[in-house]
Amino acid sequence: MTRPATAVQGETSDPAASSPQDADLSLMLMIRAFELKLLDLYGRGLLNGTTHTCLGQEYVPVAVEALLDRRDHVFSNHRGHGHYLARFRDPAGLLAEIMGREGAVCAGVGGSQHIRRDRFLSTGVQGESLPVAAGVALHLKRAEPGRLACVYVGDGTFGEGAVYEAFNIAALWGLPLLVVVENNGIAQSTPTSRHLAGSIAGRAAAFGIDHRLVETSDVTEIRRTLEPLVSRVRSRATPLVVEFVTRRLGPHSKGDDTRPARAVQDLREQDWYARCAAAFPGRFPRLDAEARAHIDAVAAEVMARAPSQWEGS
């Protein structure tokens, strides 16, 4: 794919040229520790059902969330733990939801994929969030000017017709809609090159929607570049597609990874975690240990809770 001139790059020379703040790095490490803990709990038979981790993609919501306002609406997807944690910093509530324990965000009835809290909503139905987000963006344009609707989707979602219906409405009506595409190169088990003709940039262009490609995991550089673009979504009520070229290190769900081991290892070697560990040998081990210890303590406390009781009718 030909990279447009609007690509945000930053990993071709010094992958850690911009040192992340401790708060950002700690949040990325907390999300990483949370996802690893989930896989551990499933492996030990302590969790049922399924889950979809965002291992390798943690920096995306950490970078984006700082550009959002608490009055903005956020729409997540099946791989949305990082989106929730970046917004609320609430691993205990999320784990309780997944485990069906007291203190669960949605009383334990939503599980891993279906979460509603304040102005945050996630769903496991591919493409469902985009038309809903477009409707919310219309409301915000009329009733709360300056606010926006941010929706996270993956490259696989571009096989859904609802995506293009939402794009059409957003462009025609001039809606404050921010579409964050986490393009990790694979849709469940199918490489993007085998399910997506053309490019995501080309599909946005077909509706006259601006597109920005992000190829770096440097959260400081990402924010610096996207801040004026996100501000324009707010002030001009115009949609924007931001496509992150990212990596999915884990399986689609718990244990259904069909990729060759060498391919996965190559992704791990390019991962932000490995690069930050090498670039910041002084503070990285400390922050990583703190994040893991925090999630270990959260898991132990949540597992000791009683089952959640749903009072809904």
Number of C-alpha atoms within 10 A of each C-alpha: 6 5 10 11 8 12 17 21 16 18 14 8 8 10 18 18 13 12 15 16 10 12 11 17 23 19 21 27 22 27 30 24 21 29 22 17 17 22 20 14 15 16 12 9 9 11 16 10 10 16 24 22 28 28 24 22 26 30 28 27 23 23 22 20 18 15 15 19 13 14 14 18 22 26 26 27 25 22 23 26 28 28 26 24 22 24 19 15 15 13 22 21 22 26 26 28 26 27 26 26 23 20 20 24 22 20 21 25 17 17 21 26 22 20 26 16 12 9 12 20 20 26 20 17 12 18 23 20 25 27 19 16 26 27 18 20 30 23 17 23 24 11 10 13 16 19 24 33 31 29 25 24 26 21 22 22 19 20 15 12 11 18 18 19 13 21 26 18 16 27 20 14 16 18 29 33 33 25 21 22 24 23 21 19 18 19 19 14 13 14 15 17 12 9 14 16 12 10 15 19 18 13 16 20 13 13 15 15 20 17 22 20 20 24 18 22 25 24 22 15 19 21 18 12 16 18 15 12 20 22 17 16 22 23 15 14 24 24 31 26 22 23 23 24 18 24 22 22 20 20 19 19 16 17 14 11 15 12 13 8 9 9 10 17 12 11 15 19 11 15 19 23 21 11 15 19 14 12 16 13 10 10 13 19 13 11 18 21 14 16 22 19 14 15 22 14 12 18 20 10 12 23 16 10 14 12 17 18 14 13 6 5 3
